[in-house]
Amino acid sequence: MIFNLIDHPWIPIRWHPSATGEKPRLVSLHDAFWRSREIADLDAAPHERIALTRLLVCIAHAALGAPDDSDEWENFGHDLEAAATSYLARPDIHPHFNLLGDGPRFLQEAVPEKGDAVSASKLFPRLATGNNPTVLDHGGMSASRSFEPSALALGLLTFQNFYPLYGAGYKGRGPCADANGIHCVLLGKHLRDTIIHNMLDAESLSRTAHESFGKPIWECKTPAELEQSTQTLLGRLVPRHRSLRLASDLTGFFHSNKSLIYPNWEPHREPSVSIVINRKGDRRIAPARLDRSIWRDLHHLTALRAGDETNPDASLVLQSHREALENETVELWTGALITDLKAKILDTAESTFTVPRGMFGIAGRALYTAGIEYAELISTKLYGAIRTYGSSLSHEHPPVTEGQQHYWHHLDQKHRELIALAAAPKPGQAAIGSTGADDPWTLIVRTAAIAAYEAVCPRTTPRQIEAFALGYRPLHRALFPLPAKKTAAKKTATA
């Protein structure tokens, strides 16, 4: 079977309303570039979108190079369609995108075909294989399970980017799986703009541990070049962290424990992840979490002007395009594959934000940060209030989890109000959550906390009413703080 990723359709996309002619659901790499102005966006799961974006950006860099600094983006990439398709058509490049065959294969290499092949379902995190859950799939590692070449192409690309610790003596992992990092993608008005918006300039790359832009793995000819590719931008954008080869019947693959090892953070950092400061003061990749929506970390993801080692640091992609971000509203897609930081895949996460330019400024980010801190402060007060309620009723397991879920679910639905508030900070405005504050976010947080407390702390009996009042009193003080003068007077009177 002949299946070449440049010529055959395998990339899921959504067409732009202006597109004309044939509009298939899947396109080849050639058409993804050649018709990139007609394609609105990729149409894939979060981990697949990240892997596809990295592949397209890698090819674009290989075909166009990169600007020296952020001042040269305006006219860069005007010939992307012609340059990328010409690059892919080169006789020394085209064969490396074959999925099958006796010659070079895309992200594969020759390995001993000993024993039974691993089921091809292992390439898809959503399918029940190994540690993956069986909630939506009961096929397991069935030997007769086969897949279309288009599905295998996408699965293979995603596997090489994301798969966590695999076991069987192999200690490496895909570079995108590091620390469950949140990956940011700048969206354009069509796929062509999205590709260019996620490329880096040379100045931004110089602030990383990458040795150079380097070259894609399919251009590497020797073992030394392959080893060096793990330290370069293009070599890491499309990694081959697992040595494997697909079986000819498409039901599985054979693999080897000897493979390329991609250094993770730190020192290396993927261009689409941001850096945060943890409670110990250490710099870490901003992680996605099952119990925390991504909007709660948006102030970290938009920290363009860190300047030192003690502040959050936005992704290299955003820093590379900072001039444009500070002058216009942008669409920012964020997503991640969430694991247990070992071998088990738990879930995916994604969010799309319309980020106003104010969010990339000092005042806007400070206001957003204050809003997040206020919401988290009230969350702890709510936790304590529910615990007090339960203790007064001698409940061994008060409904604190249910209360937190109710509270944050309400804020999840209203977080755009905080973004809008940070977009246009008003001089002289009372601080969020302070005495007399009447901004929309303060009111939303108050409403959410009271509703959550009332939802999980019933008051239908005299004992419950007494417990309710006991728990609600400190929560009310946090939600409606007294003016400083009244607070001082009250303390004096008590003394």
C-alpha positions in Angstrom: 0.0 0.0 0.0 1.2 3.5 -0.9 0.2 6.3 1.5 2.2 9.5 1.5 1.2 12.2 3.9 2.0 14.9 1.4 -0.3 13.5 -1.3 -3.1 11.7 0.6 -5.7 13.3 2.8 -5.4 12.7 6.6 -5.5 16.2 8.3 -9.0 17.0 9.7 -9.9 20.6 9.0 -12.8 23.1 8.9 -13.3 25.1 5.7 -13.5 28.9 5.7 -16.9 30.2 4.5 -15.1 31.8 1.5 -13.8 28.4 0.3 -14.9 27.3 -3.1 -14.7 24.0 -5.0 -14.3 20.6 -3.4 -14.3 20.7 0.4 -13.4 17.3 1.9 -13.1 16.8 5.6 -9.5 15.6 5.4 -6.7 17.2 3.4 -3.1 16.3 2.5 -0.1 18.2 3.6 0.1 19.7 0.1 -3.4 21.0 0.2 -3.1 22.1 3.8 -0.5 24.6 2.6 -1.7 25.3 -0.9 -5.3 26.0 0.2 -4.4 27.4 3.6 -6.2 30.7 3.0 -9.4 28.7 2.4 -9.1 26.6 5.5 -10.5 28.2 8.7 -8.9 25.9 11.2 -7.9 22.4 12.2 -10.7 20.2 13.5 -9.0 17.8 15.9 -8.8 16.8 19.5 -6.5 19.0 21.7 -3.4 16.7 21.6 -3.9 16.2 17.8 -4.3 19.9 17.2 -1.0 20.6 19.0 0.9 17.9 17.1 -0.5 19.0 13.8 0.3 22.7 14.4 3.9 21.8 15.3 4.2 19.8 12.1 2.9 22.6 9.9 5.1 25.2 11.7 8.2 22.9 11.3 7.6 22.6 7.6 7.0 26.3 7.3 10.3 27.1 9.0 12.1 24.5 6.9 10.8 26.1 3.7 11.0 29.8 4.7 13.6 30.1 7.5 12.8 32.7 10.2 12.9 36.4 10.6 15.8 37.9 12.6 13.5 39.6 15.2 9.9 40.5 15.8 10.0 43.7 13.7 10.2 41.6 10.5 6.9 39.7 10.8 4.8 42.1 8.7 5.8 40.8 5.3 7.2 37.4 6.4 5.5 34.4 4.8 3.8 36.1 1.9 5.0 33.2 -0.3 4.2 30.4 2.2 1.9 28.4 -0.1 4.4 28.2 -2.9 7.5 27.8 -0.7 6.0 25.0 1.5 4.6 22.9 -1.4 7.9 23.3 -3.3 9.8 22.1 -0.3 7.5 19.1 0.2 7.9 18.1 -3.5 11.7 17.9 -3.3 12.9 14.4 -4.2 15.0 14.3 -1.0 12.0 15.2 1.2 8.9 13.6 -0.4 9.8 9.9 0.3 10.2 10.5 4.0 6.5 11.2 4.4 5.5 7.6 3.3 3.6 5.9 6.0 4.4 2.4 4.7 6.8 0.8 2.3 10.4 -0.5 2.2 12.1 2.9 2.0 12.1 5.7 4.5 8.9 6.1 6.6 7.4 9.0 8.4 8.6 9.0 12.1 9.5 5.3 11.9 12.7 3.3 11.6 13.6 -0.3 11.0 13.3 -2.3 14.2 13.4 -6.1 14.8 10.0 -7.7 14.3 10.1 -10.1 17.2 7.1 -11.6 19.0 3.7 -10.1 18.7 3.1 -6.6 17.5 1.7 -4.0 19.9 -1.9 -3.2 18.9 -2.1 0.0 16.8 -4.8 1.2 19.2 -1.9 2.1 21.5 -1.4 5.1 19.2 -4.7 6.6 20.3 -5.1 7.8 23.9 -8.9 7.6 23.6 -8.9 3.9 23.0 -8.7 1.2 25.7 -5.2 -0.1 25.5 -2.8 -0.7 28.4 -3.5 1.9 31.1 -6.2 3.7 29.1 -9.7 3.5 30.6 -12.5 1.5 29.0 -15.4 3.9 29.5 -15.9 4.7 25.9 -14.1 1.8 24.3 -14.1 -2.0 25.0 -11.9 -3.2 22.1 -8.7 -3.4 24.2 -5.7 -4.7 22.4 -7.6 -6.9 20.0 -5.1 -8.3 17.4 -7.7 -8.0 14.6 -8.3 -4.3 15.1 -7.1 -2.3 12.1 -7.2 1.3 11.2 -7.3 3.5 8.1 -3.9 4.9 7.0 -5.3 8.4 7.5 -6.1 7.7 11.2 -2.7 5.9 11.7 -0.9 8.9 10.3 -2.5 11.3 12.8 -2.2 8.8 15.6 1.5 8.2 15.0 2.3 11.9 14.9 0.4 12.5 18.2 2.0 9.4 19.8 5.5 10.7 19.0 4.7 14.2 20.4 2.8 13.2 23.5 3.0 9.7 24.7 4.1 9.6 28.4 6.4 7.0 30.0 5.9 3.8 28.0 7.6 1.2 30.2 9.4 -2.0 28.9 12.8 -0.5 29.9 12.3 2.8 28.0 12.6 5.9 30.2 11.8 8.7 27.7 8.6 10.5 26.9 7.2 12.8 24.2 8.4 16.4 24.6 4.8 17.7 24.6 3.8 15.5 27.6 6.3 17.2 29.9 4.6 18.3 33.1 1.1 18.3 31.5 2.0 21.6 30.1 -0.7 24.0 28.7 0.1 24.6 25.0 -0.9 27.9 23.5 -1.7 28.4 19.8 -2.3 31.9 18.3 -5.2 31.6 15.9 -5.4 33.6 12.7 -8.3 34.3 10.4 -7.3 31.2 8.4 -4.8 28.4 8.6 -2.1 30.3 6.8 -2.1 33.0 9.4 -2.3 30.5 12.2 0.9 28.8 10.9 2.8 32.0 10.7 1.5 33.3 14.1 3.1 30.2 15.7 6.5 30.5 14.2 9.5 32.0 16.1 12.0 34.6 15.2 15.7 34.1 15.8 15.8 36.6 18.6 13.2 34.7 20.6 14.9 31.4 19.9 18.2 32.8 21.3 16.5 33.0 24.8 16.1 29.3 24.9 18.4 26.3 25.5 17.9 25.1 21.9 21.2 24.9 20.0 19.7 26.4 16.9 16.7 26.1 14.6 18.4 23.0 13.2 16.6 20.9 10.7 13.6 18.5 10.8 14.2 14.9 11.6 13.5 13.7 8.0 16.5 15.8 6.8 18.9 14.1 9.3 21.2 11.6 7.5 23.5 10.3 10.3 23.1 9.1 13.9 25.0 12.2 15.1 22.5 14.5 13.3 19.6 12.6 14.8 21.0 12.9 18.3 21.6 16.6 17.7 18.0 17.1 16.5 16.8 16.5 20.1 18.4 19.8 21.0 17.1 22.0 18.2 13.8 23.6 17.6 12.8 21.9 14.3 14.1 18.6 15.5 11.9 18.8 18.6 8.8 20.2 16.8 8.3 16.8 15.1 10.0 14.3 17.4 10.6 10.6 17.1 10.8 9.8 20.7 9.8 6.1 20.2 11.6 3.8 17.7 8.8 1.8 16.0 7.6 0.5 12.7 4.0 -0.1 11.6 3.0 -3.6 10.7 2.0 -3.9 7.0 -1.5 -5.1 7.9 -2.1 -1.8 9.9 -3.1 -3.7 13.0 -0.1 -3.0 15.2 3.6 -1.9 15.4 6.9 -3.3 16.5 9.2 -1.2 18.7 12.6 -1.0 20.2 13.8 0.2 23.6 16.6 2.1 22.0 15.4 5.5 20.8 16.1 9.2 20.9 15.8 10.9 24.2 14.4 14.4 24.2 15.6 16.5 27.2 12.6 18.1 29.0 12.3 21.2 31.1 14.7 22.2 32.3 16.8 23.3 30.3 14.6 22.6 27.2 11.2 24.2 26.8 8.7 23.7 24.0 7.8 27.0 22.3 4.1 26.8 23.0 4.2 26.4 26.8 4.4 29.1 29.5 6.5 29.2 32.7 5.0 29.9 36.2 6.6 30.4 39.6 5.4 27.7 42.1 5.0 28.1 45.9 8.6 27.3 46.5 9.8 30.0 44.1 10.9 27.6 41.4 10.2 28.1 37.7 7.9 25.4 36.3 5.8 24.7 33.2 2.3 25.9 33.6 0.3 22.7 34.0 -3.2 21.7 33.0 -5.2 20.1 35.8 -8.4 18.1 35.9 -9.9 20.2 38.7 -8.8 23.6 37.4 -10.1 25.4 34.3 -7.4 27.0 32.1 -8.9 30.5 32.5 -7.6 30.6 36.1 -4.1 30.6 34.7 -4.6 33.0 31.8 -2.7 35.8 33.6 0.4 33.5 33.6 -0.1 32.5 29.9 -0.1 36.2 28.9 2.9 37.4 30.9 4.9 38.9 28.0 7.3 41.1 29.9 8.8 38.9 32.6 12.3 40.2 32.4 13.8 38.1 35.2 13.7 34.7 36.9 11.1 35.6 39.5 8.1 36.2 37.3 5.8 34.2 35.0 7.0 33.9 31.4 4.6 33.6 28.4 5.2 31.1 25.7 8.0 31.8 23.2 5.3 32.0 20.5 3.6 34.9 22.2 6.8 36.6 23.0 7.9 36.3 19.4 4.7 38.2 18.3 4.5 40.5 21.3 4.2 43.7 19.2 1.1 42.5 17.5 -0.4 41.2 20.7 -0.1 44.5 22.5 -1.9 46.4 19.7 -4.9 44.1 18.9 -7.3 41.6 20.2 -6.3 38.0 19.5 -7.8 34.5 19.5 -5.8 32.2 21.8 -6.4 28.5 21.8 -5.0 26.5 24.8 -5.0 22.8 25.4 -3.2 19.9 27.0 -3.1 16.1 27.4 -3.3 15.3 31.1 -1.5 12.3 32.6 -0.7 11.1 36.1 2.9 12.2 35.3 3.8 8.6 34.8 2.3 6.2 32.2 -1.4 6.8 32.6 -3.4 9.1 30.4 -6.3 10.8 32.2 -8.0 13.3 29.9 -7.6 16.2 27.6 -8.4 19.9 28.2 -8.9 22.9 25.9 -10.2 26.4 25.9 -10.3 29.3 23.4 -10.1 32.9 24.6 -10.7 36.2 22.9 -7.9 38.0 24.6 -8.0 41.9 24.5 -4.7 43.8 24.2 -5.2 45.1 27.7 -4.6 41.6 29.1 -1.0 41.7 27.7 -0.3 45.0 29.6 0.8 45.4 33.2 -2.4 47.0 34.4 -4.7 44.5 32.7 -2.8 41.5 34.0 -2.5 42.9 37.5 -6.3 43.4 37.6 -6.9 39.9 36.2 -4.4 38.5 38.8 -6.3 40.3 41.6 -9.6 38.8 40.3 -8.1 35.2 40.4 -6.6 35.8 43.8 -9.9 37.1 45.2 -11.8 34.1 43.8 -9.3 31.7 45.3 -9.4 33.5 48.6 -13.2 33.2 48.8 -12.8 29.6 47.8 -10.8 28.9 50.9 -13.3 30.9 53.0 -16.1 28.8 51.5 -14.2 25.6 52.4 -13.9 26.8 56.0 -17.5 27.8 56.2 -18.7 24.4 55.0 -16.3 22.6 57.4 -17.6 24.7 60.3 -21.2 23.8 59.3 -20.4 20.1 59.2 -18.5 20.1 62.5 -21.3 21.8 64.3 -23.6 18.9 63.1 -20.9 16.3 63.9 -20.6 15.3 60.2 -17.5 13.3 59.6 -17.5 14.2 55.9 -19.0 17.7 55.3 -19.8 18.4 51.6 -16.8 20.6 51.0 -16.0 19.0 47.6 -19.6 19.5 46.4 -19.5 23.1 47.5 -16.2 23.8 45.7 -17.5 22.2 42.6 -20.7 24.3 42.7 -18.7 27.5 43.3 -16.1 27.0 40.6 -18.7 25.8 38.1 -20.5 29.1 38.5 -17.3 31.1 37.9 -16.4 28.9 34.9 -19.5 30.2 33.2 -18.8 33.8 34.1 -15.0 34.1 33.6 -15.4 36.3 30.5 -16.6 39.1 32.8 -13.1 39.1 34.4 -11.4 39.2 31.0 -13.6 42.2 30.0 -12.8 43.9 33.2 -9.1 43.5 32.7 -9.3 44.7 29.1 -10.1 48.3 30.2 -8.9 49.0 33.8 -10.6 52.1 35.2 -8.4 54.6 37.1 -9.5 55.0 40.7 -11.6 51.9 40.7 -12.0 50.1 44.0 -9.9 47.0 44.4 -11.7 43.8 43.5 -13.3 42.3 46.7 -12.6 45.4 48.8 -15.0 47.4 50.9 -17.5 49.2 48.5 -16.3 47.3 45.4 -19.2 47.0 43.0 -17.4 45.7 39.9 -19.0 42.8 38.0 -16.4 40.3 39.1 -16.7 41.0 42.8 -20.5 40.6 42.5 -20.2 37.4 40.6 -17.8 35.9 43.2 -20.1 36.9 46.0 -23.1 35.4 44.3 -21.3 32.2 43.5 -20.0 31.7 47.1 -23.4 32.3 48.7 -25.2 30.1 46.2 -22.7 27.3 46.8 -22.9 27.5 50.6 -26.7 27.5 50.5 -26.8 24.6 48.0 -24.8 22.2 50.2 -25.7 23.4 53.7 -29.4 22.9 54.2 -31.2 24.7 57.0 -34.6 23.0 57.5 -34.2 22.1 61.2 -33.3 24.3 64.2 -29.9 22.5 64.5 -29.2 23.1 60.8 -30.2 26.8 61.1 -27.8 27.3 64.0 -25.0 25.4 62.1 -25.7 27.4 58.9 -25.4 30.7 60.8 -22.2 29.6 62.5 -20.5 28.7 59.2 -21.9 31.7 57.2 -20.7 34.4 59.6 -16.9 34.3 58.7 -17.8 33.8 55.0 -20.0 36.9 55.1 -17.2 38.9 56.7 -14.9 37.9 53.9 -17.5 38.7 51.2 -18.6 42.0 52.7 -15.5 43.4 54.6 -16.2 46.4 56.9 -14.5 49.7 56.2 -11.2 50.2 57.9 -12.5 52.9 60.3 -15.4 50.8 61.5 -13.2 47.7 61.9 -10.8 49.7 64.1 -13.7 51.1 66.1 -15.1 47.7 66.6 -11.8 46.3 67.9 -11.5 49.3 70.4 -15.0 48.7 71.7 -14.3 45.0 72.2 -11.1 45.8 74.1 
